[in-house]
Amino acid sequence: MPAVVSLTPAPVIDRTYFVDAFDAGKVNRATEIHEFLSGKGINVSRTLRVANIATSAVLPIGREDEHLLFRTPYPQILRILPIPGRMRVNTAVLEKSGRTTNVNQQAVPIPQRDWEAVVDMTISEIESLHADWLVVSGSVPRHPENDQRVDFTRLFTEARRLGTRVAFDSSGASLEKWARSGLVNLIKPNADELATLVNRELHTVGDVLEASREVIKTCDLEVVLASMGGDGAIAVSKDQAIWAFADVDEVVNTTGAGDASLAGFVGHSILGPGQLGGRADFGSLPELSLRAGLGKAVVYGALAVTVPTTIIESMADAPTPEIGEVPVDQPLSEPTKIF
């Protein structure tokens, strides 16, 4: 089995309000409230833990919010570095219809000294697990000393030296920068983020495929895992392209579906025993199966939209994926936006 280390540079308190219907600008009554420690990397590792795949989740936690660790699912996978201050809060309003409204706080700054300690802890976890993948997900915080975003160069360079693939899942300027850094193996954009990377609107699944191939070529990436919501997902490498889709009876909450999809891919794409069966330091990496990884990606993503929070508790009701050639002429259900 493979092993995966995740890093959430800017963890969050997820607060979800359940309402019958949301009326903007009016007083709304919540029928239920959930609050828990979260973040994109944590979501990836929690999903892998449910799937019985070796994982650990590194995250810096504001000391004023350490109490959350005592009521968070799967605390055994967390690797915590206490830092000053509090964590950010992301608020979701979930309606009975399945429509979700999100208000996300900006990442809380992290001092340079604490960031270097986070990098050291992550490298130590990679070595401890003999990790096949390092997943870095979510918002990228800044340093309060100079207002510059944290730098992943040392972390990514050391991970690759140790024979660990790097998956990066963020957006905006951070995605643009690190996708083109030459230090990342995989990115997981949605259709809007992919359109922004190539600076043009995408109208069909074929447009998404063409944009993915362009990004692989210009950024020297190994894989683009592009999610298209209700239109499925594609996994694209330099010489392969595969489409997959998994259907569900009811969409409850789409928040966290992308994280679950990424977990499915990194947890099931490694061919052979992975690094737990032998290190790949300075040598060739284990081969990837785009088909196996993408199949689990859409299954995990489909499971994620059927639960009210970002936490999948069981794989028992996993749907059967449809996997095949990319339907290049299929129009996208939602037009893309360029940010």
ABEGO torsion letter per residue (X at the ends): XBBBBBBBABBBBBBBBBBABBBBGBBBBBABBBBBBBEAAAAAAAAAAAAGBBBBBBBBBBAAAAAAAAABBGAAABBBBBBBEBBBBBBBBBBAAGBBBBBBBBBBBBBAAAAAAAAAAAAAAAAAAGBABBBBBEBBBBBAAAGBBBBAAAAAAAAAAAGBBBBBBBBEAAAAAAAAAGABABBBBBAAAAAAAAGBBBABAAAAAAAAAAAAAAAGBABBBBBAEAAEBBBBBAABBBBBBBBBABBABABGAAAAAAAAAAAAABBEAEAAAEBABGBBBBBBBAAAAAAAAAAAAAAAAABABABBABAAABBBBBBBBBBAABBBABBBBBX
